[in-house]
Amino acid sequence: MRRRAGPSSDGAGDLPFGAYHEGRDQAIRNAGRLLAGGAEMVKLEGGAVLADTVDFLVSGACRSVRTSG
């Protein structure tokens, strides 16, 4: 993961469009990959239609995932 800020900043991993739309399994798998690569939070886009997926990610399904989106 490449950082463009100071070492004390949070590293956000951006899930690209289509990397989480198939469902929870795909979302958790790809969020986990970002976290394994050094991301400290996961960013995704999609609005209210993805609210259930975001709730799933932050509910503890993926330990310590913070989301932005």
Contacts in CASP RR format, 6 or more apart in sequence:
PFRMAT RR
TARGET T0000
AUTHOR 0000-0000-0000
METHOD contacts of the structure
MODEL  1
MRRRAGPSSDGAGDLPFGAYHEGRDQAIRNAGRLLAGGAEMVKLEGGAVL
ADTVDFLVSGACRSVRTSG
1 11 0 8 1.000
1 13 0 8 1.000
1 34 0 8 1.000
1 37 0 8 1.000
1 38 0 8 1.000
1 39 0 8 1.000
3 9 0 8 1.000
3 11 0 8 1.000
5 11 0 8 1.000
10 40 0 8 1.000
10 41 0 8 1.000
10 66 0 8 1.000
11 38 0 8 1.000
11 39 0 8 1.000
11 40 0 8 1.000
11 41 0 8 1.000
12 39 0 8 1.000
12 40 0 8 1.000
12 41 0 8 1.000
12 42 0 8 1.000
12 43 0 8 1.000
12 68 0 8 1.000
13 34 0 8 1.000
13 39 0 8 1.000
13 41 0 8 1.000
13 42 0 8 1.000
13 43 0 8 1.000
14 42 0 8 1.000
14 43 0 8 1.000
14 44 0 8 1.000
15 27 0 8 1.000
15 30 0 8 1.000
15 31 0 8 1.000
15 34 0 8 1.000
15 42 0 8 1.000
15 43 0 8 1.000
15 44 0 8 1.000
17 45 0 8 1.000
19 26 0 8 1.000
19 27 0 8 1.000
19 30 0 8 1.000
19 44 0 8 1.000
20 26 0 8 1.000
20 27 0 8 1.000
20 30 0 8 1.000
20 31 0 8 1.000
20 44 0 8 1.000
20 50 0 8 1.000
20 53 0 8 1.000
21 50 0 8 1.000
23 53 0 8 1.000
24 52 0 8 1.000
24 53 0 8 1.000
24 56 0 8 1.000
24 61 0 8 1.000
27 44 0 8 1.000
27 53 0 8 1.000
27 56 0 8 1.000
27 57 0 8 1.000
28 56 0 8 1.000
28 57 0 8 1.000
28 61 0 8 1.000
28 62 0 8 1.000
31 42 0 8 1.000
31 57 0 8 1.000
31 62 0 8 1.000
31 65 0 8 1.000
32 62 0 8 1.000
32 65 0 8 1.000
34 42 0 8 1.000
35 42 0 8 1.000
35 62 0 8 1.000
35 64 0 8 1.000
35 65 0 8 1.000
40 66 0 8 1.000
41 65 0 8 1.000
41 66 0 8 1.000
41 67 0 8 1.000
41 68 0 8 1.000
42 57 0 8 1.000
42 65 0 8 1.000
42 66 0 8 1.000
42 67 0 8 1.000
42 68 0 8 1.000
43 67 0 8 1.000
43 68 0 8 1.000
43 69 0 8 1.000
44 50 0 8 1.000
44 53 0 8 1.000
44 54 0 8 1.000
44 67 0 8 1.000
44 69 0 8 1.000
45 69 0 8 1.000
46 69 0 8 1.000
47 69 0 8 1.000
54 67 0 8 1.000
54 69 0 8 1.000
57 65 0 8 1.000
57 67 0 8 1.000
58 65 0 8 1.000
58 66 0 8 1.000
58 67 0 8 1.000
END
